[in-house]
Amino acid sequence: MFITFEGIDGCGKTTQLNKVAEFLKSQGRKVLTLREPGGTEISEKIRELLLQSKKEMHSMTELLLFEAARAELIDKVIRPASKEGEIILCDRFYDSTLAYQGFGREMNTDDIRLLNRLATGGIKPDLTFYFHVSLNISKQRSSNRNLDRMESAGDDFFLRVIEGFNKLAADEPERVIKIDASREISDVSDDVICELKKIL
Ligand code: T5A
């Protein structure tokens, strides 16, 4: 099973991914936790370039770098792990590319879907949790750290990203579970675990 965790920066998806991992391990399941971009030596180098560089980057360069990091992760980690029957939990996946590059950067979403297919070789998440928060909450939760290159993109960009995630969730309700993540951590994780139990 392949489960992804999505939402805007600071929505709390990493916190919830860790809670799901703990829960699954307590049930005796074998769990692999990953993040995008990242998870292999090359993908982590690409992550550094994408997030830490202060240099301006063309949106096509940015898109192709996210897809390149994904292709590596699929080939080196996700495909082999799925053959071993592990439960794979991934902090972001291709919905982030549609939301950030498609809606945020206003790039063509059909082109992005094609690149997503090429980079993943057709691998899709079985289940996606989308943690919905307002831009204000996202900013509050990210306020005590230095913003990376993506996080410095500005309010209009992030409002388009939120609109993108909302649309993706509405288009695929059978895969994408939208969770109100503006609540207490424990209330959010109760909902997530409850949804997960239904599927397991
Ligand atoms: N990106 C990524 C693209 O543009 N295209 C792509 O294709 C991909 C894959 C990646 C960046 O790259 C972009 C998107 C991103 O900008 P990232 O590592 O995913 O970056 O970074 P963030 O989304 O910023 O991840 P974070 O780990 O910083 O944020 P999370 O995971 O949303 O939030 P989390 O769990 O770390 O929590 C943040 C803070 O809030 C608190 C936590 O304790 C923490 O302090 N918190 C809560 N507080 C109150 N109530 C709750 N319910 C809370 N939940 C968490």
Residues whose N, C-alpha, C, O or C-beta is under 5 A from the ligand:
A	BS01	T5A	I8 D9 G10 C11 G12 K13 T14 T15 E36 P37 F66 R92 F93 S96 T97 Y100 R141 M150 E151 A181 R183 E184 I185
